[in-house]
């Protein structure tokens, strides 16, 4: 099993050039938006917990609740296990988010071991946690593990930008997008990063409703 990683910005540039060879329509996009940032993070329990906390919240609200958890020292499995629901609720977590948080603790994921698993194995491991869907798991694969072939087909911005890039009449479904972009493998993380960068320009120029 070969695990492909994008190690740094220079490596990303190589992936983008290979992607353009496969899909020349990315050439003008790359020229316009430049080299995207990898936005790598350290991963681990806290990173996935933060993703769970921030689901369906504004950036400001998510940041506020996370800071309250940090200040209360409730960001580790041990601390969460020792805390009762009232303590977690006092920091801003809803009943549903408390359930998700406890599920994450109960699954006791060996995050260092994820580095040796295939993309699909990582997806299976992470989505076994209640409250962690495919999109959240894919974000972990891309930004925490640096995997090179992740296209977030459920992501709204990706779908809108891909619709523009591929000159489609309507926004593709995740299945349609997966099929249409199979040829971009194994450089689909580079495609995701370019499409995210392109999304703002597409939205502003065409006023596509989101």
C-alpha positions in Angstrom: 0.0 0.0 0.0 1.4 3.4 -1.0 0.4 6.3 1.1 0.8 9.6 -0.8 1.5 12.7 1.3 1.9 16.3 0.3 4.9 17.3 2.5 5.3 21.0 1.9 4.5 23.9 -0.5 7.1 22.7 -3.0 5.5 19.3 -3.1 2.1 20.9 -3.6 3.4 22.8 -6.6 4.6 19.5 -8.1 1.2 18.0 -7.6 -0.5 21.0 -9.1 1.7 20.7 -12.2 0.9 17.0 -12.5 -2.8 17.8 -12.1 -2.7 20.4 -14.9 -1.2 17.8 -17.1 -4.3 15.6 -16.4 -6.8 18.5 -16.5 -5.5 21.6 -18.4 -8.5 23.6 -17.3 -6.7 24.1 -14.0 -4.0 26.0 -15.7 -5.8 29.4 -15.8 -7.1 28.8 -12.3 -3.6 28.3 -11.0 -2.4 31.3 -12.8 -5.2 33.4 -11.2 -5.1 32.2 -7.6 -1.5 31.2 -7.3 -0.1 28.5 -5.0 -2.7 27.8 -2.2 -1.6 27.3 1.4 -1.5 23.7 2.7 -3.0 24.9 6.0 -1.6 21.8 7.8 -2.4 21.3 11.4 -1.0 18.9 14.0 -4.1 16.6 14.1 -4.8 14.4 17.0 -7.7 14.2 19.5 -7.9 18.0 20.1 -8.1 18.7 16.4 -10.9 16.3 15.8 -12.7 17.5 18.9 -12.4 21.1 17.7 -13.9 20.1 14.4 -16.9 18.5 16.2 -17.4 21.5 18.4 -17.4 23.8 15.4 -19.9 21.9 13.3 -22.9 24.0 12.1 -21.7 27.1 14.0 -20.3 30.4 12.8 -16.5 30.8 13.0 -16.9 33.3 15.9 -19.2 31.1 17.9 -17.1 28.0 17.4 -13.9 29.9 18.4 -15.7 31.2 21.5 -16.9 27.8 22.7 -13.5 26.2 22.0 -11.7 28.9 24.0 -14.1 28.2 26.9 -13.2 24.5 26.8 -9.5 25.3 26.7 -9.8 27.7 29.6 -11.8 25.0 31.5 -9.1 22.4 30.6 -11.7 20.2 29.0 -9.9 19.3 25.8 -8.4 15.9 26.7 -10.0 12.5 26.9 -9.3 12.2 30.6 -10.7 15.6 31.5 -13.9 15.0 29.5 -14.3 11.6 31.1 -14.1 13.2 34.5 -16.5 16.0 33.6 -20.3 15.6 33.9 -22.7 16.9 31.3 -23.5 20.0 33.2 -19.8 21.0 33.2 -19.6 20.5 29.4 -22.9 22.3 28.9 -21.6 25.3 30.9 -18.9 25.8 28.3 -21.5 26.1 25.5 -21.8 22.5 24.2 -25.3 21.4 23.2 -26.7 18.0 24.3 -25.9 16.7 20.8 -22.4 18.0 20.9 -21.9 16.4 24.3 -23.0 13.1 22.8 -20.5 13.5 20.0 -17.7 14.4 22.3 -18.3 11.4 24.5 -18.4 9.2 21.5 -15.0 10.5 20.4 -13.6 9.7 23.8 -15.1 6.2 23.9 -13.6 5.3 20.5 -10.1 5.8 22.0 -8.6 6.4 18.5 -4.8 5.9 18.2 -4.2 9.0 16.1 -0.6 8.2 15.5 -1.6 4.9 14.0 -3.8 6.6 11.4 -0.6 7.7 9.6 -0.1 4.1 8.5 -3.6 3.4 7.4 -5.1 3.8 3.9 -7.4 6.8 3.2 -10.4 4.5 3.3 -9.3 2.9 6.6 -8.9 6.3 8.1 -12.4 7.3 6.8 -13.9 4.1 8.4 -12.1 4.7 11.7 -13.1 8.4 12.1 -16.7 8.1 10.8 -17.4 5.4 13.4 -17.5 8.2 15.9 -21.0 9.6 16.3 -21.1 13.1 14.9 -18.1 12.6 12.5 -19.3 12.5 8.9 -17.4 11.9 5.7 -16.6 15.6 5.2 -15.0 16.0 8.7 -13.0 12.9 8.1 -11.8 14.1 4.7 -10.7 17.4 6.3 -8.7 15.4 8.8 -7.1 13.4 6.0 -6.2 16.5 4.0 -5.2 19.0 6.6 -4.0 16.8 9.5 -2.5 13.8 7.6 -1.6 15.6 4.4 -3.0 13.0 2.2 -2.5 13.8 -1.5 -5.7 12.4 -3.1 -8.6 13.8 -1.2 -11.5 15.5 -3.1 -14.2 16.8 -0.8 -17.1 16.0 -3.0 -19.7 16.9 -0.3 -18.3 20.4 0.1 -20.5 23.2 -1.3 -17.6 25.4 -2.4 -15.9 22.5 -4.2 -19.2 21.7 -6.1 -19.8 25.3 -7.1 -16.2 25.8 -8.3 -16.1 22.4 -10.1 -19.4 23.3 -11.9 -17.6 26.4 -13.2 -14.4 24.6 -14.0 -16.0 21.8 -15.9 -18.6 24.0 -17.5 -21.6 22.1 -16.1 -25.1 23.4 -16.3 -25.9 22.6 -12.7 -24.2 21.8 -9.5 -22.9 18.2 -9.6 -24.0 15.7 -7.0 -21.2 14.1 -4.9 -21.4 10.9 -6.9 -21.3 12.8 -10.3 -18.3 14.8 -9.0 -16.5 11.7 -7.9 -17.0 10.1 -11.3 -16.0 13.2 -13.3 -12.8 13.8 -11.3 -11.5 10.2 -11.1 -9.0 11.1 -13.8 -7.4 13.7 -11.5 -6.2 11.0 -9.1 -3.7 10.9 -7.4 -3.6 14.7 -7.2 -7.1 15.4 -6.0 -6.0 17.2 -2.8 -4.3 19.8 -5.0 -7.5 20.0 -6.9 -9.5 20.6 -3.7 -7.1 23.4 -2.6 -7.3 25.1 -6.0 -11.1 24.8 -6.2 -11.4 26.3 -2.7 -9.2 29.2 -3.8 -11.2 29.6 -7.0 -14.6 29.5 -5.3 -14.5 33.1 -4.0 -13.8 34.4 -7.5 -16.5 32.2 -9.0 -19.0 33.4 -6.5 -18.2 37.1 -6.9 -18.2 37.0 -10.7 -21.2 34.8 -11.4 -23.3 35.4 -8.3 -24.1 31.7 -8.1 -26.7 31.2 -5.3 -25.4 29.1 -2.4 
